[in-house]
C-alpha cells in the first residue's frame, strides 16, 4: 500500500505542477477559481487517494508491531 500511495502522491504532485505551465484546453479553459484546469481537478482525487493509502499503510504497520 505504501508504494502505491507514494506513486499516486508523486505522480499527482508532478502532474498538478505541470498543469500550471500547460495551456488549458480551448473548449474548457479554467474550471475552478479562475486558475485550476481540468487536469488539476482530476489530479486532486489521485492525491487524496495517495495520502489515504499512505496513512492506512503506516497505521497498519504500527498495529502489526504491537
C-alpha positions in Angstrom: 0.0 0.0 0.0 2.8 2.4 0.8 4.4 2.0 -2.7 1.0 2.7 -4.4 0.3 5.6 -2.2 3.8 7.1 -2.8 3.3 6.7 -6.6 -0.1 8.4 -6.5 1.3 11.3 -4.4 4.4 11.7 -6.6 2.6 11.4 -10.0 -0.3 13.6 -8.8 2.0 16.3 -7.5 4.1 16.3 -10.7 1.0 16.5 -12.9 -0.6 19.2 -10.8 2.5 21.4 -11.1 2.9 20.7 -14.9 -0.6 21.9 -15.4 0.5 25.4 -14.4 2.7 25.8 -17.4 0.5 23.9 -19.8 -2.1 25.9 -21.8 -5.6 24.9 -20.8 -7.9 23.2 -23.4 -9.6 25.8 -25.6 -13.1 24.3 -25.1 -12.7 24.1 -21.3 -10.4 26.9 -20.2 -10.0 27.4 -16.4 -12.6 25.4 -14.4 -12.4 26.5 -10.8 -11.2 29.7 -9.0 -10.0 31.1 -12.4 -6.7 29.2 -12.2 -7.5 25.5 -12.0 -7.6 23.4 -15.1 -9.5 20.1 -15.6 -6.2 18.2 -15.3 -5.6 19.7 -11.8 -9.2 18.9 -10.7 -8.8 15.3 -11.9 -5.5 15.1 -10.0 -7.0 16.1 -6.7 -8.7 12.7 -6.1 -5.5 11.0 -7.0 -3.6 12.9 -4.4 -6.3 12.3 -1.7 -6.2 8.6 -2.5 -2.4 8.5 -2.2 -2.5 10.2 1.2 -5.2 7.8 2.4 -3.2 4.8 1.2 0.0 6.1 2.9 -2.0 6.6 6.1 -3.5 3.2 6.0 -0.2 1.5 5.3 1.6 3.2 8.2 -1.2 2.7 10.6 -1.4 -1.0 9.6 2.4 -1.3 10.1 2.1 0.2 13.6 -0.6 -2.2 14.5 1.4 -5.2 13.3 4.4 -4.2 15.5 2.4 -4.2 18.7 
